[in-house]
Amino acid sequence: DSTSVSLKTAALSNLLAAVQRFPNVLDKDQHIRPMEVQFSRLLTGASLETRKTTSTTLFGVRIVSTSAACNVTEVDGTPTRDFFTCMNNSFDYSEDQLLNVHVFSSLYCWLFYLYQAQLLEARKRQSRDDIVSKLEHYGLVHGAGTG
């Protein structure tokens, strides 16, 4: 996981662009499920600690800098207990926290374009089957493949 955050966010952005334009090209087992497992890991596994760095400057020159671990906090200032969300406050966001926010921000696009397209395709097939069934019922066509 030594890949930089910017490369990972660019890759996710490009994947979302592909989902928007070509949602039916992605294979469920090869592309969709592995990415959703990764999304789940990023959304539930982000760290609950942050680094707080304080510096002392004298005449505009930093002379002392200290860094200490502290808890990520909720909006009201209480320490986060369960898992990191985009609503948490952190002094210095870690890579996993930044990716958590990016994935969360991308979920609507992922779900809408990927599953909306699949649902519409299923409805089209169902509508076609319903129409053919009704035409057959009234004797206007014979068999599902003729018309």
Secondary structure, 3 states (H helix, E strand, C coil): CCCCHHHHHHHHHHHHHHHHHCCCCCCHHHHHHHHHHHHHHHHHCCCCEEEEEEEEEECCEEEEEEEEEEECECCCCCECCCCCCCCCECCCCCHHHHHHHHHHHHHHHHHHHHHHHHHHHHHHHHHHHHHHHHHHHCCCCCCCCCC
